[in-house]
């Protein structure tokens, strides 16, 4: 999707430096992916203690060895 927005030049430069990106597009794309990922993780964390799991943890882990 093509869009046109105004972004603070200093903020963009700092974001590019921190992210190690070379283009503004790459920087914005990474920032959006990070934001969405963070909110998804928060949603999962909110489930802590609310999901009932039945099973044997040792049996579940045995398949990973």
PDB file of N, CA, C and O in Angstrom:
ATOM      1  N   UNK A   1       0.856  -1.166   0.000  1.00  0.00           N
ATOM      2  CA  UNK A   1       0.000   0.000   0.000  1.00  0.00           C
ATOM      3  C   UNK A   1       0.903   1.230   0.000  1.00  0.00           C
ATOM      4  O   UNK A   1       1.870   1.305   0.759  1.00  0.00           O
ATOM      5  N   UNK A   2       0.594   2.135  -0.812  1.00  0.00           N
ATOM      6  CA  UNK A   2       1.341   3.377  -0.889  1.00  0.00           C
ATOM      7  C   UNK A   2       0.618   4.426  -0.066  1.00  0.00           C
ATOM      8  O   UNK A   2      -0.599   4.584  -0.162  1.00  0.00           O
ATOM      9  N   UNK A   3       1.400   5.152   0.757  1.00  0.00           N
ATOM     10  CA  UNK A   3       0.818   6.218   1.563  1.00  0.00           C
ATOM     11  C   UNK A   3       1.841   7.330   1.723  1.00  0.00           C
ATOM     12  O   UNK A   3       3.037   7.123   1.515  1.00  0.00           O
ATOM     13  N   UNK A   4       1.370   8.488   2.087  1.00  0.00           N
ATOM     14  CA  UNK A   4       2.233   9.649   2.232  1.00  0.00           C
ATOM     15  C   UNK A   4       2.032  10.228   3.628  1.00  0.00           C
ATOM     16  O   UNK A   4       0.937  10.680   3.961  1.00  0.00           O
ATOM     17  N   UNK A   5       3.095  10.215   4.456  1.00  0.00           N
ATOM     18  CA  UNK A   5       2.982  10.733   5.815  1.00  0.00           C
ATOM     19  C   UNK A   5       4.196  11.601   6.144  1.00  0.00           C
ATOM     20  O   UNK A   5       5.259  11.465   5.538  1.00  0.00           O
ATOM     21  N   UNK A   6       4.017  12.488   7.110  1.00  0.00           N
ATOM     22  CA  UNK A   6       5.129  13.298   7.598  1.00  0.00           C
ATOM     23  C   UNK A   6       5.698  12.635   8.840  1.00  0.00           C
ATOM     24  O   UNK A   6       4.968  12.323   9.781  1.00  0.00           O
ATOM     25  N   UNK A   7       7.013  12.423   8.836  1.00  0.00           N
ATOM     26  CA  UNK A   7       7.705  11.806   9.961  1.00  0.00           C
ATOM     27  C   UNK A   7       8.874  12.703  10.342  1.00  0.00           C
ATOM     28  O   UNK A   7       9.588  13.210   9.477  1.00  0.00           O
ATOM     29  N   UNK A   8       9.058  12.893  11.625  1.00  0.00           N
ATOM     30  CA  UNK A   8      10.164  13.699  12.135  1.00  0.00           C
ATOM     31  C   UNK A   8      11.488  13.141  11.603  1.00  0.00           C
ATOM     32  O   UNK A   8      11.782  11.960  11.785  1.00  0.00           O
ATOM     33  N   UNK A   9      12.283  13.986  10.950  1.00  0.00           N
ATOM     34  CA  UNK A   9      13.538  13.544  10.332  1.00  0.00           C
ATOM     35  C   UNK A   9      14.530  12.987  11.352  1.00  0.00           C
ATOM     36  O   UNK A   9      15.182  11.975  11.096  1.00  0.00           O
ATOM     37  N   UNK A  10      14.643  13.640  12.499  1.00  0.00           N
ATOM     38  CA  UNK A  10      15.576  13.165  13.527  1.00  0.00           C
ATOM     39  C   UNK A  10      15.131  11.821  14.097  1.00  0.00           C
ATOM     40  O   UNK A  10      15.952  10.940  14.353  1.00  0.00           O
ATOM     41  N   UNK A  11      13.831  11.676  14.292  1.00  0.00           N
ATOM     42  CA  UNK A  11      13.297  10.413  14.798  1.00  0.00           C
ATOM     43  C   UNK A  11      13.543   9.289  13.798  1.00  0.00           C
ATOM     44  O   UNK A  11      13.919   8.182  14.184  1.00  0.00           O
ATOM     45  N   UNK A  12      13.333   9.571  12.522  1.00  0.00           N
ATOM     46  CA  UNK A  12      13.564   8.564  11.487  1.00  0.00           C
ATOM     47  C   UNK A  12      15.036   8.181  11.433  1.00  0.00           C
ATOM     48  O   UNK A  12      15.366   6.999  11.334  1.00  0.00           O
ATOM     49  N   UNK A  13      15.919   9.165  11.497  1.00  0.00           N
ATOM     50  CA  UNK A  13      17.351   8.886  11.446  1.00  0.00           C
ATOM     51  C   UNK A  13      17.779   8.028  12.633  1.00  0.00           C
ATOM     52  O   UNK A  13      18.562   7.089  12.481  1.00  0.00           O
ATOM     53  N   UNK A  14      17.264   8.355  13.808  1.00  0.00           N
ATOM     54  CA  UNK A  14      17.604   7.572  15.000  1.00  0.00           C
ATOM     55  C   UNK A  14      17.051   6.153  14.893  1.00  0.00           C
ATOM     56  O   UNK A  14      17.729   5.190  15.252  1.00  0.00           O
ATOM     57  N   UNK A  15      15.831   6.027  14.404  1.00  0.00           N
ATOM     58  CA  UNK A  15      15.220   4.703  14.236  1.00  0.00           C
ATOM     59  C   UNK A  15      16.018   3.869  13.241  1.00  0.00           C
ATOM     60  O   UNK A  15      16.249   2.682  13.472  1.00  0.00           O
ATOM     61  N   UNK A  16      16.441   4.479  12.138  1.00  0.00           N
ATOM     62  CA  UNK A  16      17.230   3.757  11.143  1.00  0.00           C
ATOM     63  C   UNK A  16      18.555   3.295  11.740  1.00  0.00           C
ATOM     64  O   UNK A  16      18.998   2.174  11.490  1.00  0.00           O
ATOM     65  N   UNK A  17      19.178   4.156  12.522  1.00  0.00           N
ATOM     66  CA  UNK A  17      20.452   3.800  13.135  1.00  0.00           C
ATOM     67  C   UNK A  17      20.273   2.654  14.130  1.00  0.00           C
ATOM     68  O   UNK A  17      21.047   1.696  14.125  1.00  0.00           O
ATOM     69  N   UNK A  18      19.261   2.752  14.975  1.00  0.00           N
ATOM     70  CA  UNK A  18      19.022   1.710  15.977  1.00  0.00           C
ATOM     71  C   UNK A  18      18.648   0.376  15.341  1.00  0.00           C
ATOM     72  O   UNK A  18      19.071  -0.683  15.803  1.00  0.00           O
ATOM     73  N   UNK A  19      17.854   0.440  14.278  1.00  0.00           N
ATOM     74  CA  UNK A  19      17.380  -0.784  13.631  1.00  0.00           C
ATOM     75  C   UNK A  19      18.387  -1.349  12.633  1.00  0.00           C
ATOM     76  O   UNK A  19      18.309  -2.517  12.252  1.00  0.00           O
ATOM     77  N   UNK A  20      19.321  -0.519  12.221  1.00  0.00           N
ATOM     78  CA  UNK A  20      20.286  -0.966  11.222  1.00  0.00           C
ATOM     79  C   UNK A  20      19.679  -1.085   9.838  1.00  0.00           C
ATOM     80  O   UNK A  20      20.130  -1.884   9.017  1.00  0.00           O
ATOM     81  N   UNK A  21      18.654  -0.287   9.586  1.00  0.00           N
ATOM     82  CA  UNK A  21      17.993  -0.309   8.286  1.00  0.00           C
ATOM     83  C   UNK A  21      18.574   0.781   7.394  1.00  0.00           C
ATOM     84  O   UNK A  21      19.124   1.770   7.878  1.00  0.00           O
ATOM     85  N   UNK A  22      18.442   0.586   6.087  1.00  0.00           N
ATOM     86  CA  UNK A  22      19.040   1.546   5.156  1.00  0.00           C
ATOM     87  C   UNK A  22      18.020   2.434   4.459  1.00  0.00           C
ATOM     88  O   UNK A  22      18.385   3.444   3.856  1.00  0.00           O
ATOM     89  N   UNK A  23      16.746   2.065   4.536  1.00  0.00           N
ATOM     90  CA  UNK A  23      15.726   2.892   3.887  1.00  0.00           C
ATOM     91  C   UNK A  23      14.616   3.241   4.872  1.00  0.00           C
ATOM     92  O   UNK A  23      14.400   2.553   5.870  1.00  0.00           O
ATOM     93  N   UNK A  24      13.926   4.319   4.564  1.00  0.00           N
ATOM     94  CA  UNK A  24      12.797   4.724   5.401  1.00  0.00           C
ATOM     95  C   UNK A  24      11.698   3.671   5.351  1.00  0.00           C
ATOM     96  O   UNK A  24      11.078   3.357   6.366  1.00  0.00           O
ATOM     97  N   UNK A  25      11.468   3.137   4.174  1.00  0.00           N
ATOM     98  CA  UNK A  25      10.428   2.114   4.018  1.00  0.00           C
ATOM     99  C   UNK A  25      10.719   0.897   4.892  1.00  0.00           C
ATOM    100  O   UNK A  25       9.836   0.378   5.574  1.00  0.00           O
ATOM    101  N   UNK A  26      11.963   0.457   4.857  1.00  0.00           N
ATOM    102  CA  UNK A  26      12.377  -0.696   5.659  1.00  0.00           C
ATOM    103  C   UNK A  26      12.214  -0.392   7.156  1.00  0.00           C
ATOM    104  O   UNK A  26      11.797  -1.252   7.931  1.00  0.00           O
ATOM    105  N   UNK A  27      12.541   0.820   7.539  1.00  0.00           N
ATOM    106  CA  UNK A  27      12.432   1.233   8.938  1.00  0.00           C
ATOM    107  C   UNK A  27      10.987   1.245   9.404  1.00  0.00           C
ATOM    108  O   UNK A  27      10.672   0.729  10.477  1.00  0.00           O
ATOM    109  N   UNK A  28      10.107   1.831   8.604  1.00  0.00           N
ATOM    110  CA  UNK A  28       8.689   1.892   8.964  1.00  0.00           C
ATOM    111  C   UNK A  28       8.097   0.488   9.004  1.00  0.00           C
ATOM    112  O   UNK A  28       7.328   0.165   9.909  1.00  0.00           O
ATOM    113  N   UNK A  29       8.448  -0.345   8.036  1.00  0.00           N
ATOM    114  CA  UNK A  29       7.940  -1.715   8.000  1.00  0.00           C
ATOM    115  C   UNK A  29       8.366  -2.477   9.259  1.00  0.00           C
ATOM    116  O   UNK A  29       7.553  -3.161   9.880  1.00  0.00           O
ATOM    117  N   UNK A  30       9.631  -2.356   9.625  1.00  0.00           N
ATOM    118  CA  UNK A  30      10.130  -3.028  10.823  1.00  0.00           C
ATOM    119  C   UNK A  30       9.424  -2.512  12.074  1.00  0.00           C
ATOM    120  O   UNK A  30       9.035  -3.295  12.942  1.00  0.00           O
ATOM    121  N   UNK A  31       9.260  -1.200  12.163  1.00  0.00           N
ATOM    122  CA  UNK A  31       8.603  -0.612  13.335  1.00  0.00           C
ATOM    123  C   UNK A  31       7.168  -1.101  13.471  1.00  0.00           C
ATOM    124  O   UNK A  31       6.717  -1.403  14.575  1.00  0.00           O
ATOM    125  N   UNK A  32       6.453  -1.181  12.362  1.00  0.00           N
ATOM    126  CA  UNK A  32       5.069  -1.661  12.405  1.00  0.00           C
ATOM    127  C   UNK A  32       5.008  -3.132  12.810  1.00  0.00           C
ATOM    128  O   UNK A  32       4.152  -3.527  13.601  1.00  0.00           O
ATOM    129  N   UNK A  33       5.917  -3.938  12.268  1.00  0.00           N
ATOM    130  CA  UNK A  33       5.953  -5.356  12.632  1.00  0.00           C
ATOM    131  C   UNK A  33       6.273  -5.538  14.123  1.00  0.00           C
ATOM    132  O   UNK A  33       5.685  -6.387  14.793  1.00  0.00           O
ATOM    133  N   UNK A  34       7.205  -4.735  14.626  1.00  0.00           N
ATOM    134  CA  UNK A  34       7.554  -4.791  16.050  1.00  0.00           C
ATOM    135  C   UNK A  34       6.358  -4.405  16.919  1.00  0.00           C
ATOM    136  O   UNK A  34       6.094  -5.053  17.932  1.00  0.00           O
ATOM    137  N   UNK A  35       5.644  -3.367  16.535  1.00  0.00           N
ATOM    138  CA  UNK A  35       4.479  -2.912  17.299  1.00  0.00           C
ATOM    139  C   UNK A  35       3.396  -3.985  17.340  1.00  0.00           C
ATOM    140  O   UNK A  35       2.848  -4.285  18.401  1.00  0.00           O
ATOM    141  N   UNK A  36       3.097  -4.554  16.190  1.00  0.00           N
ATOM    142  CA  UNK A  36       2.072  -5.601  16.122  1.00  0.00           C
ATOM    143  C   UNK A  36       2.514  -6.820  16.934  1.00  0.00           C
ATOM    144  O   UNK A  36       1.717  -7.397  17.673  1.00  0.00           O
ATOM    145  N   UNK A  37       3.772  -7.208  16.798  1.00  0.00           N
ATOM    146  CA  UNK A  37       4.284  -8.352  17.550  1.00  0.00           C
ATOM    147  C   UNK A  37       4.216  -8.136  19.048  1.00  0.00           C
ATOM    148  O   UNK A  37       3.860  -9.046  19.797  1.00  0.00           O
ATOM    149  N   UNK A  38       4.557  -6.932  19.488  1.00  0.00           N
ATOM    150  CA  UNK A  38       4.511  -6.620  20.920  1.00  0.00           C
ATOM    151  C   UNK A  38       3.093  -6.725  21.456  1.00  0.00           C
ATOM    152  O   UNK A  38       2.879  -7.256  22.546  1.00  0.00           O
ATOM    153  N   UNK A  39       2.130  -6.228  20.708  1.00  0.00           N
ATOM    154  CA  UNK A  39       0.741  -6.294  21.169  1.00  0.00           C
ATOM    155  C   UNK A  39       0.211  -7.725  21.167  1.00  0.00           C
ATOM    156  O   UNK A  39      -0.592  -8.090  22.025  1.00  0.00           O
ATOM    157  N   UNK A  40       0.654  -8.529  20.214  1.00  0.00           N
ATOM    158  CA  UNK A  40       0.258  -9.944  20.215  1.00  0.00           C
ATOM    159  C   UNK A  40       0.830 -10.651  21.438  1.00  0.00           C
ATOM    160  O   UNK A  40       0.149 -11.462  22.065  1.00  0.00           O
ATOM    161  N   UNK A  41       2.078 -10.347  21.775  1.00  0.00           N
ATOM    162  CA  UNK A  41       2.699 -10.951  22.955  1.00  0.00           C
ATOM    163  C   UNK A  41       1.964 -10.541  24.224  1.00  0.00           C
ATOM    164  O   UNK A  41       1.754 -11.363  25.116  1.00  0.00           O
ATOM    165  N   UNK A  42       1.576  -9.279  24.307  1.00  0.00           N
ATOM    166  CA  UNK A  42       0.829  -8.818  25.475  1.00  0.00           C
ATOM    167  C   UNK A  42      -0.499  -9.557  25.597  1.00  0.00           C
ATOM    168  O   UNK A  42      -0.936  -9.876  26.703  1.00  0.00           O
ATOM    169  N   UNK A  43      -1.136  -9.827  24.468  1.00  0.00           N
ATOM    170  CA  UNK A  43      -2.386 -10.578  24.484  1.00  0.00           C
ATOM    171  C   UNK A  43      -2.188 -11.978  25.028  1.00  0.00           C
ATOM    172  O   UNK A  43      -3.023 -12.489  25.774  1.00  0.00           O
ATOM    173  N   UNK A  44      -1.083 -12.594  24.653  1.00  0.00           N
ATOM    174  CA  UNK A  44      -0.779 -13.936  25.153  1.00  0.00           C
ATOM    175  C   UNK A  44      -0.474 -13.881  26.648  1.00  0.00           C
ATOM    176  O   UNK A  44      -0.910 -14.748  27.405  1.00  0.00           O
ATOM    177  N   UNK A  45       0.271 -12.867  27.070  1.00  0.00           N
ATOM    178  CA  UNK A  45       0.594 -12.738  28.498  1.00  0.00           C
ATOM    179  C   UNK A  45      -0.649 -12.539  29.348  1.00  0.00           C
ATOM    180  O   UNK A  45      -0.686 -12.968  30.501  1.00  0.00           O
ATOM    181  N   UNK A  46      -1.658 -11.900  28.796  1.00  0.00           N
ATOM    182  CA  UNK A  46      -2.902 -11.684  29.545  1.00  0.00           C
ATOM    183  C   UNK A  46      -3.623 -13.003  29.842  1.00  0.00           C
ATOM    184  O   UNK A  46      -4.461 -13.066  30.741  1.00  0.00           O
ATOM    185  N   UNK A  47      -3.297 -14.039  29.093  1.00  0.00           N
ATOM    186  CA  UNK A  47      -3.922 -15.347  29.301  1.00  0.00           C
ATOM    187  C   UNK A  47      -3.283 -16.119  30.455  1.00  0.00           C
ATOM    188  O   UNK A  47      -3.808 -17.146  30.884  1.00  0.00           O
ATOM    189  N   UNK A  48      -2.157 -15.628  30.952  1.00  0.00           N
ATOM    190  CA  UNK A  48      -1.440 -16.332  32.022  1.00  0.00           C
ATOM    191  C   UNK A  48      -2.368 -16.586  33.209  1.00  0.00           C
ATOM    192  O   UNK A  48      -2.985 -15.669  33.751  1.00  0.00           O
ATOM    193  N   UNK A  49      -2.444 -17.849  33.590  1.00  0.00           N
ATOM    194  CA  UNK A  49      -3.274 -18.236  34.721  1.00  0.00           C
ATOM    195  C   UNK A  49      -4.736 -18.446  34.372  1.00  0.00           C
ATOM    196  O   UNK A  49      -5.524 -18.820  35.241  1.00  0.00           O
ATOM    197  N   UNK A  50      -5.113 -18.216  33.138  1.00  0.00           N
ATOM    198  CA  UNK A  50      -6.521 -18.342  32.737  1.00  0.00           C
ATOM    199  C   UNK A  50      -6.787 -19.563  31.859  1.00  0.00           C
ATOM    200  O   UNK A  50      -7.937 -19.951  31.656  1.00  0.00           O
ATOM    201  N   UNK A  51      -5.730 -20.156  31.346  1.00  0.00           N
ATOM    202  CA  UNK A  51      -5.889 -21.304  30.456  1.00  0.00           C
ATOM    203  C   UNK A  51      -5.642 -22.570  31.264  1.00  0.00           C
ATOM    204  O   UNK A  51      -4.600 -22.718  31.902  1.00  0.00           O
ATOM    205  N   UNK A  52      -6.600 -23.471  31.232  1.00  0.00           N
ATOM    206  CA  UNK A  52      -6.465 -24.733  31.953  1.00  0.00           C
ATOM    207  C   UNK A  52      -5.846 -25.764  31.018  1.00  0.00           C
ATOM    208  O   UNK A  52      -6.350 -26.003  29.921  1.00  0.00           O
ATOM    209  N   UNK A  53      -4.748 -26.371  31.463  1.00  0.00           N
ATOM    210  CA  UNK A  53      -4.068 -27.364  30.664  1.00  0.00           C
ATOM    211  C   UNK A  53      -4.038 -28.675  31.418  1.00  0.00           C
ATOM    212  O   UNK A  53      -3.693 -28.722  32.599  1.00  0.00           O
ATOM    213  N   UNK A  54      -4.400 -29.731  30.726  1.00  0.00           N
ATOM    214  CA  UNK A  54      -4.340 -31.065  31.313  1.00  0.00           C
ATOM    215  C   UNK A  54      -3.330 -31.872  30.526  1.00  0.00           C
ATOM    216  O   UNK A  54      -3.337 -31.856  29.295  1.00  0.00           O
ATOM    217  N   UNK A  55      -2.488 -32.559  31.211  1.00  0.00           N
ATOM    218  CA  UNK A  55      -1.497 -33.381  30.542  1.00  0.00           C
ATOM    219  C   UNK A  55      -0.310 -33.616  31.453  1.00  0.00           C
ATOM    220  O   UNK A  55      -0.252 -33.113  32.574  1.00  0.00           O
ATOM    221  N   UNK A  56       0.626 -34.384  30.953  1.00  0.00           N
ATOM    222  CA  UNK A  56       1.834 -34.700  31.700  1.00  0.00           C
ATOM    223  C   UNK A  56       2.990 -33.932  31.071  1.00  0.00           C
ATOM    224  O   UNK A  56       3.375 -34.200  29.933  1.00  0.00           O
ATOM    225  N   UNK A  57       3.533 -32.991  31.806  1.00  0.00           N
ATOM    226  CA  UNK A  57       4.602 -32.155  31.290  1.00  0.00           C
ATOM    227  C   UNK A  57       5.832 -32.981  30.928  1.00  0.00           C
ATOM    228  O   UNK A  57       6.499 -32.688  29.936  1.00  0.00           O
ATOM    229  N   UNK A  58       6.136 -33.991  31.705  1.00  0.00           N
ATOM    230  CA  UNK A  58       7.296 -34.841  31.425  1.00  0.00           C
ATOM    231  C   UNK A  58       7.121 -35.579  30.098  1.00  0.00           C
ATOM    232  O   UNK A  58       8.063 -35.690  29.313  1.00  0.00           O
ATOM    233  N   UNK A  59       5.925 -36.078  29.854  1.00  0.00           N
ATOM    234  CA  UNK A  59       5.651 -36.782  28.595  1.00  0.00           C
ATOM    235  C   UNK A  59       5.756 -35.801  27.428  1.00  0.00           C
ATOM    236  O   UNK A  59       6.307 -36.126  26.376  1.00  0.00           O
ATOM    237  N   UNK A  60       5.233 -34.628  27.625  1.00  0.00           N
ATOM    238  CA  UNK A  60       5.275 -33.611  26.582  1.00  0.00           C
ATOM    239  C   UNK A  60       6.712 -33.231  26.246  1.00  0.00           C
ATOM    240  O   UNK A  60       7.055 -33.060  25.076  1.00  0.00           O
ATOM    241  N   UNK A  61       7.542 -33.102  27.260  1.00  0.00           N
ATOM    242  CA  UNK A  61       8.941 -32.726  27.050  1.00  0.00           C
ATOM    243  C   UNK A  61       9.776 -33.878  26.506  1.00  0.00           C
ATOM    244  O   UNK A  61      10.795 -33.637  25.860  1.00  0.00           O
ATOM    245  N   UNK A  62       9.377 -35.105  26.746  1.00  0.00           N
ATOM    246  CA  UNK A  62      10.155 -36.272  26.326  1.00  0.00           C
ATOM    247  C   UNK A  62      10.335 -36.310  24.815  1.00  0.00           C
ATOM    248  O   UNK A  62      11.367 -36.773  24.329  1.00  0.00           O
ATOM    249  N   UNK A  63       9.373 -35.845  24.085  1.00  0.00           N
ATOM    250  CA  UNK A  63       9.464 -35.855  22.633  1.00  0.00           C
ATOM    251  C   UNK A  63      10.465 -34.862  22.078  1.00  0.00           C
ATOM    252  O   UNK A  63      10.788 -34.913  20.891  1.00  0.00           O
ATOM    253  N   UNK A  64      10.956 -33.971  22.898  1.00  0.00           N
ATOM    254  CA  UNK A  64      11.884 -32.932  22.439  1.00  0.00           C
ATOM    255  C   UNK A  64      13.345 -33.354  22.540  1.00  0.00           C
ATOM    256  O   UNK A  64      14.227 -32.672  22.019  1.00  0.00           O
ATOM    257  N   UNK A  65      13.597 -34.442  23.187  1.00  0.00           N
ATOM    258  CA  UNK A  65      14.996 -34.859  23.396  1.00  0.00           C
ATOM    259  C   UNK A  65      15.560 -35.567  22.227  1.00  0.00           C
ATOM    260  O   UNK A  65      16.721 -35.976  22.254  1.00  0.00           O
TER     261      UNK A  65
END
